[in-house]
């Protein structure tokens, strides 16, 4: 795992010092080595921070040139099939000077050009400059595990693993993009290729960008598509279960490869427990790690994690989280690059800090919920759909709309909440993200007398994936493309990399993704009473019988309790009641009073606090 910063321009770059400074700002991503490369004509510069994982020698130094000196790369990530690719390339006549996966990418590009991206299995963000064509290639992995920000302005393209690396240049504007901010207030994160600051963008997952220095032209394309469900490919339940076990075992085995110690982030949930079971087949004495919230049984899964650790004989370490974690929030707001409302960044940071004291790499269970139907609201949606099908035709049309537009992304959130309440169910309390943050009237109140608010954040993802008549297949695809890529994986990357820890996600192996989306029917993902049905059946095979497969808490903190008093409450009031705050103080005060009276405003308040802490760190201007 590493970090990269770079620039490419039609004309020679007069000011170069920002590139080295930007690289220093992300030193936490790669404390082992630093590299800087400039083209002879001064049009292209690449900087790199290295966290040595595979081939710890100086031969893995980056930016790396191929043997001819014509192609140079700065690469962040891991290619899990690099050994197979290397063998194939050697058979074609390529010779290698190192044992690194980075050199394999260079050879793959020389042999296959842009098509090499389709051959890479792993997590990555890369910048590759071909001096023969004078073109720069940027690319990100399929799921979006590794980040890449960029800014294109007047023939100059700047890019970096983290936004803060670009902002070392104080001449760049720091004006908040209104639509992105409105989307954040609606969904809790900044979606898609948008960036919270005007003039900056993010390269989406599974996309590549080519910048031609001669013409200044750019082209962005999607090199991989999430496959659609194909009933003809599904096979029997037994066949699917066998294939799932084989693919997960293979993914874990490949991701255990490293020249440094590897551990497992064991939350006690189904996904990380299955990863632990597969790792125990493929490695000697494992180290596992979890976080405890003593006195908060609903949030404390350490007992379940301990059960799995004992079953597979791991060296198990636990960390106790306390309310003093409030002191971390300003630092985390700086690290996250864009405001984010996911309070689980706190335990993610804390457990990453613990793991890094013992390991450089850790495996986790991210991706299982989105691929295999793990969120509780999926079952709630099915119940809602069934009720609406029994209603008059007008309501049936609404159900069809839900099947093609509903997701946990804030899409149609306020309208959906009204429909749910009209049906007389308690479903509205359980839908994550939808209605959990701020609907349109609330956003208007938050922004006070600023003109032009709110925007239409609810419509941002309306065309995100092709229509699918199956509700569960559609919402899992939406979650994979957006909530996973733009919330969960961002949080995991920034919190782990702040501790120079490489997090890997076997569930996001390319073959597992394609298997889950193409072959697994919705009936084996979730129904009105069960979640992650196929994964549960695998658990029956490989986990101890006393493991509770139905339970799901999620990686969260007892924020509501912590806001009754102590450091979290003091910080929230200090930040949100500041006269210089962005948000309307009367409305924010009403949210704080509501929280004191027992209303569940804690996640919305967390969103506002993180925005304000982020704004102050980055000197961002809201107009």
Order of alpha helices (4+ residues) and beta strands (2+ residues): beta-alpha-beta-beta-beta-beta-alpha-alpha-beta-beta-beta-beta-alpha-alpha-beta-beta-beta-alpha-alpha-beta-alpha-beta-alpha-beta-alpha-alpha-beta-alpha-alpha-alpha-alpha-alpha-alpha-alpha-beta-alpha-alpha-alpha-alpha-alpha-alpha
